[in-house]
Amino acid sequence: MEIKHVGVFCAASDRLDAAYYAMAREFGRWLGGRGLTLVYGGADSGLMECVAEGVKAVGGRAVGVVPRILESKRRVSRLVDEVVPCNDLNDRKAIMVERSDVLVALPGGIGTLDEVFTVMAAHSIGYHRKRMVLFALDGFWDGLVGVLEEMDRRHFINVPLDRYLSIARSWDELEAALG
């Protein structure tokens, strides 16, 4: 399957180390520079806004899937080309999976973990065949990967992780995971 739309999960926090914001902008430039459309949460803060800034800096397209509560608080990024309204976070995840060919998680918090696990669980039981890519230039996801590998080793994971999960620790590995 040709990849055209990349769903991105990441932090909306404005309290992170500056290196994460720089990485998110670079990731956005990387996506947009390859002609890939960003599908993301559409918020005007944190890594979400930085990814969109990167995409737009190189003339790319951004689709924001925005829960009504964010709209009511006027927290929607002005960088989105298309706003897809949704009722709540569950709707947001479902729409993002539907509108994306692959999903990538940049560093994030509880919401990002929820999104990652939802995508992997749905794939593992056959709701879709889309890959989840954990992008961690600085080893951010290594602890989670260790837990998942231990769960797999102890047979708590029925479908082999490599069928639906990729770990990209470099730009080259990211290219391979999306290729």
N, C-alpha and C positions, 0 to 999 in steps of 0.2 A: 504494500500500500504506500502510495506517495504521501509524504507528510506536507501539509499546507498550513494547518492550524495547530498551534502548540499551546496547550493549557498550562498555565503557570500558577503554582501555589507558593505563597511566601508571606513573610511578616508584613504587617501594616504598622509596625511600631516606629516611632520617631526617636527612640532612645537607644539605638544600636551603635556599635563601633562604626566609624566612618568607612572602614574597609568594606563592610557589607553593602553600603549604598553604592560605592564605586563598582563593586562586583555586579550588582543588580543592573546598573546602567550599562556596563560592558556586555552583560548577558542580553539586554534589550537590543543593543547595537548589533550584537552577533545574530540575534533572531531576525531583526528587520533587514540587516544586510544580506540575508539569504532569501529574502522575499517571503518569509514565514509570517503569518498573522498571529499576533498575541491574543490569547483568550485568557482573561484573568478577572479578578474580583472587582476591578474598577474603582477602588478607593483612592483618595487623593493623598495618601500618606505612606510612609515607610518604604519598604522595598517594592511594594506594588507601584507606587508613583515613579520610583527610579527605573524600574523595568520599562514602563510606558515612556518615560523620558528618553531612554536609550533607543527604543523602537522608533519613536517619532523623529529623533535626531537624524536618522538615516532614511526617513521617508516611508517607514513601515506603517502597518495598520494595527490598531488595537481595538479589541472588542471587550467591553466591560460588562460582566454579569453581576448586576447590582441588586442586593436585597432592598426592599422598600424602606427598611429602617435607615439605611445609609442615605437613600434619596431624601427622606424626611429631615435628616440632619444636615443635608447639603454637603455630604462628604464624597460626592462623585468626582472623579478626576475630570478635568477639562481636556485631557489628552485623548479620551476615547473617541473613536470614529463611530462606534455603534454602542448604544446602551441597551442591554437586554435586561429588563426589569424582572425580578423574581420575588417570591413571597418571603423566603427565609434561606438559611444556610443550606438546608437539605435541597431545596430547589436549585440553589446556586451550583452545588456540586453536580447534580444531575445534568443541568444545562451545560456546564463546562465539559463534562465527559462527553456529552452528545455532540458538542460543537468542536471538539478537539480530536486530532488524530493520535496524539501522544500527550502525556502529562508530565511536567517537570516540577520538582519541588526544590526551590532555593531554600536557604535557611529560614526557619519560621518557628512559631510557637504551637500552642495547643490547637488552634484552628488549622494550621498546616498539617499537623499530625492527623487530625480527624480526616482531612481531605485525602492524605496519602493512604491511610488505612481503608477508607471507603472505596477508593479506586482499586486497591489491591484485593480487598475482600470480594468486590463485585466481579473482578476478573477471575478470581480463583473458583467461583461457582458458576461462571459462564454467562454473566449478564453482558459482557463486552469482551473484546480482545485487545484492548489498548494497554500499552506499556506505561509503567510509572518509572520515571528516572529521578533519582536523588542526585542533585548536583552539589558537590561539596569540594570546592577547590582547597579548602583549609581543613578538611576532615570533619566538618560539622556533623555529618550524618553517621560517622563511624560507630558511635555508641549504639545507635538504633540498629545499624546493620549487624552489630555483634549480637544484640538481643534476638533479631530475626534469625540469624544463623544458628543460634543456640536452640531456638524453638524448632527450627527445621531439623537439627541434629537429633532432637528428642522426639521427633515425629509428630509435633503439634501442627505442622503445616502439611496439608495433604497434596497440594500441587507445588512442584518445585519452584522455588522463588525465581530462578532465572527465566522462567516462562513469562513473567510479567513485571519483573523488577530489574532495573539496571542501576549501577552505581557509576557515576562519572566524577572522577577526581581531577580531571584536566579538560582543557578545551578539546583536545583530540578525542578523549573518551566520550565527551558530549557529542561530538560530531558523529562518532561511530554509533552511539546509542540512538541517535535520531536518523541515521542513514538507513 
